[in-house]
Amino acid sequence: MTEPAYFERMYADSDDPWHLAGNPYEERKYALTVASLPRERYRRAFEPGCSIGLLTALLAPRCDELIATDPVPEPLARARARVPATHVSFAQSALPEWPPGELDLVVLSEVLYFLSSDVRAQVLARVVGSLDADGQVVLVDWRHPFAEAACTGDEAHDEFRASPALVRLVEHVEHDFRLEVFGRA
Ligand SMILES: C[S@@+](CC[C@H](N)C(=O)[O-])C[C@H]1O[C@@H](n2cnc3c(N)ncnc32)[C@H](O)[C@@H]1O
């Protein structure tokens, strides 16, 4: 699992270490992500690893309540400023920490491969345990190996695909990223 200190250092060196803002690749991927949501509206959504809130801003109009978290305070402050809506809450928190109560949308965008296999298993169990009957989980991940990643995006997706509790609703695969939406089986 990539240690919190790694992300703290990344954000100490740059407001946007992955160059997410104004990046055509990221903007297209975010647009595909929200376009892939099977439902128009969600009651209660959770987006861990929200960083500076770019995807959060696109999810917010689709949700009655949206909980966005990141372990690092600096990007969270930027996300809060970017998405000032009262139905969106921001909290400093790291997976596998999970909000109590039922959810009908979980968005795991470019975060799973930073987690150890044990924590990924806990996250999968949390997803299955918290999604209500018509709940959905979205996974979006860079597909190629890199030094800080505990696994590839494809490997993380395979773990969700193997869960008998989930059924795949959407699959979009490109050379660089994989986007999938799962509902309850
Ligand atoms: C590559 S960025 C992805 C940001 C955003 N989700 C997106 O798709 O644009 C990864 C983010 O995950 C956060 N992160 C790292 N470890 C985490 C953990 N255990 N739980 C939740 N977020 C984590 C990092 O601080 C960073 O902001």
The ligand as an SDF file (V2000), in Angstrom:
LIG
                    3D

 27 29  0  0  0  0  0  0  0  0999 V2000
   -4.4070    9.8760   -8.7610 C   0  0  0  0  0  0  0  0  0  0  0  0
   -5.3100   10.7800   -7.5750 S   0  0  0  0  0  0  0  0  0  0  0  0
   -6.9740   10.5150   -8.2080 C   0  0  0  0  0  0  0  0  0  0  0  0
   -7.8840   11.6810   -7.9390 C   0  0  0  0  0  0  0  0  0  0  0  0
   -9.3140   11.5450   -8.4480 C   0  0  0  0  0  0  0  0  0  0  0  0
  -10.0120   10.4320   -7.8460 N   0  0  0  0  0  0  0  0  0  0  0  0
   -9.3710   11.4600   -9.9380 C   0  0  0  0  0  0  0  0  0  0  0  0
   -9.7560   10.4380  -10.4860 O   0  0  0  0  0  0  0  0  0  0  0  0
   -9.0230   12.4550  -10.5830 O   0  0  0  0  0  0  0  0  0  0  0  0
   -5.3030    9.6790   -6.1530 C   0  0  0  0  0  0  0  0  0  0  0  0
   -5.8730   10.3270   -4.9110 C   0  0  0  0  0  0  0  0  0  0  0  0
   -6.1010    9.2820   -3.9480 O   0  0  0  0  0  0  0  0  0  0  0  0
   -5.7560    9.7780   -2.6860 C   0  0  0  0  0  0  0  0  0  0  0  0
   -5.4880    8.6170   -1.7960 N   0  0  0  0  0  0  0  0  0  0  0  0
   -4.3120    8.0160   -1.5320 C   0  0  0  0  0  0  0  0  0  0  0  0
   -4.4750    7.0010   -0.6670 N   0  0  0  0  0  0  0  0  0  0  0  0
   -5.8000    6.9640   -0.3750 C   0  0  0  0  0  0  0  0  0  0  0  0
   -6.5860    6.1650    0.4870 C   0  0  0  0  0  0  0  0  0  0  0  0
   -6.0750    5.1800    1.2510 N   0  0  0  0  0  0  0  0  0  0  0  0
   -7.9160    6.4290    0.5640 N   0  0  0  0  0  0  0  0  0  0  0  0
   -8.4750    7.4140   -0.1950 C   0  0  0  0  0  0  0  0  0  0  0  0
   -7.7730    8.2140   -1.0200 N   0  0  0  0  0  0  0  0  0  0  0  0
   -6.4440    7.9890   -1.1080 C   0  0  0  0  0  0  0  0  0  0  0  0
   -4.5510   10.6520   -2.9350 C   0  0  0  0  0  0  0  0  0  0  0  0
   -4.3180   11.5780   -1.8890 O   0  0  0  0  0  0  0  0  0  0  0  0
   -4.9440   11.3250   -4.2460 C   0  0  0  0  0  0  0  0  0  0  0  0
   -5.6030   12.5330   -4.0310 O   0  0  0  0  0  0  0  0  0  0  0  0
  1  2  1  0
  2  3  1  0
  2 10  1  0
  3  4  1  0
  4  5  1  0
  5  6  1  0
  5  7  1  0
  7  8  2  0
  7  9  1  0
 10 11  1  0
 11 12  1  0
 11 26  1  0
 12 13  1  0
 13 14  1  0
 13 24  1  0
 14 15  1  0
 14 23  1  0
 15 16  2  0
 16 17  1  0
 17 18  1  0
 17 23  2  0
 18 19  1  0
 18 20  2  0
 20 21  1  0
 21 22  2  0
 22 23  1  0
 24 25  1  0
 24 26  1  0
 26 27  1  0
M  CHG  2   2   1   9  -1
M  END
$$$$
